[in-house]
């Protein structure tokens, strides 16, 4: 198994382009030869792709992109959980007395951002319990987290927006940005 961590990594960007190529194929499967015949990859990129998909690894993970080697054919699957989690968080607002779906909200509303994080924690804790039988306390909600997510959301939605799928999806993407920043910070602290 090979895992590529950073979305800022050049290899991740290249694998994202591989995913774009594979998504145009009817069965989402490709051979190394088919991949290397794609003109949009440079000679150096093809060299790297040959190394990655040469058969040394059975599975390659790059965030939401999952490639599995099945009898010398690589199968692609997008494993992005954003839609499922976004929908579940949105449904939790059905019983929320403070914030209602389709009401006008503001990405500056730190109380709302904290509410969204708590709903995310609730959904993920339930999923972990159901799938793995593990109990988890979720993320500790900090002021840094709330402010980071709020600032990131302002880049994705208008200052005032409706509390709807698009708004919650912007929260999810902003939450993932925060998570990525924390991972990068942790890796710097650990060092080489």
N, C-alpha and C positions, 0 to 999 in steps of 0.2 A: 504494500500500500504506500502511496506517495501522497502527501498533503502539501498544498501550497497555501500559506497562511495569508499573506497580505494582498489586499485588492490593489495596492499601489505597485506590486511586483510586476515586472514586465512579463514574466511567465504566466501570471494570472490573466493579464490582458490578452495574451496569445491564446490561452485556453478558452477564453470567452469568445474569441474569433472562431476557434474550432467549433464551439457550441453553436454559433451562428450558422456555420457551414452545415453542421449535422442536422440542425433544425429544418433545413430545406430538403433533407432526404426523407422518403416516405416511411422507412422503418427505423430511423434514428440510429443506424448502424453504419460503420465504415471500417475499411481495412487501412493499414498504414500506407499502402500504395495509393489508395484513393485520396487519402489526406495529403500526401506529398505531391500529388498532381494538381493541387489547387494553386492557381497562379498568384493569388493575393498574398501568399506567404513568401518572404524573401528566402534566399539561399541559406542564410544563417538561421532563420526561424525554422526552416525545414530540417536543418541539422539537429536543432534542439528538440523539435517534435519527434524526429526519428528516435532520439535517445529516450524521450519520455514514453512513447508508445511502442517501444521495441519488444515488449513482452516481459521485461524485468518485473514490472508491476502488474498486479491483477486489477487493482482499483486505484483510481486517481481522483482525488477530491480537491476542488478549488472552490471554496464557499458553496454556492448553490449548484455548481457544476460537478456531476458525478459521472465518471467514465469507468466502465467495467469490461474487462477482456473476456469474451466468450468465444472460444474456439477460433482464435485469430481474427475475430471481428470485434471491434469496440462498440459498445452500446452506450448511448448517452442518455442521461436522465437529469432533468432540472429538479432539484430537491429543495427549492426555495420555499420555506414554510410561511412566507409573508402573507399570502392570501388567506390561508387557513387561520392564522393567528389574528389577522386584521378582522376577519369576519367574526371570530369568537369575541374579541374585545368589543366590537361594535354591538353585538347582541347583549353584552353585559350592561350597556347603557339603557336597555329597555326598562330595567328596574332601578335606574339611577334617578334619584329625586332632585339632584342638584343640576345635572347636565342631561339634556334630552337630545336624542337624534334629531337632526334637521334644524336645531337652534343655532343662532349665530354665536360663534366663540372666537377667541383671540389666542394666537400662538404665544402671546406675552403672559397669558393667564397661568402663572406658576402652580396655582392650586389645581387647575385642570391637568397640567402636565404630570403632576404628582398622582392625580387620580388615574391617568392613563398608565403610568408605570405600575401602580398597584393592581390595575386590571390585568396588565401584562403578566405580572408576578402570579396572580390568581390562575390565569389560563395555563401558564407554563408549569406551575406546581401541580395542577390537576393532571396535565398530560404526562409529566414524569411519574406521578403516582400510578396512573393507569397503565402506562407502557412498561415501566421498569420496576414498579412496586417500591420506588424510593420516595422518601419525604425530603423536601428541600424547602428552605425558607425563602428562596428567591433572592433578588437583588436587594441590597440595603439601599434605600432611597436617600441620597445625599443632596445637599444644595448644589454641589458641583454638577451632579448628574442632571438635575432638573433644569438648571440654567443652560447647560450645554445642549440638551435636547430642545429646549425652547429656541435657542439661537439657531440651531440647525433647521428647525421647522420653519422659521421665518424665511429661509432660503427656498423652501419647497411650497409654501402656501401663502396666500394673501394675508395681510395683517388681520383682517377679520374674514372668517370663513364659516361655512356651515359645518356642524359636527356630523360628518358623513364618512363614507368609505374612504374617499380621497384624503380627508383630514387624518383619519386613523392610520392610513397607509403611510402618510408623510411622517407621522409619529414613529411608526415602525422603522422606517428608513433612517430616521434621525437617531433612534435608539441603537440601531446597528452601527451607526457612525460612532456613537459613544462607546459601544462595546469594542469596536476596532481600535479606538484610541487607547482604551484600557489595556488591551492585549499588547499593543505596540509599546506602551509605557512599561508594562511588566517585562517584556523581552529586553528592553534597554537596561532595566534594573538588573536582570539576570546576567547580561553581558554575553560575549561570545563563548 
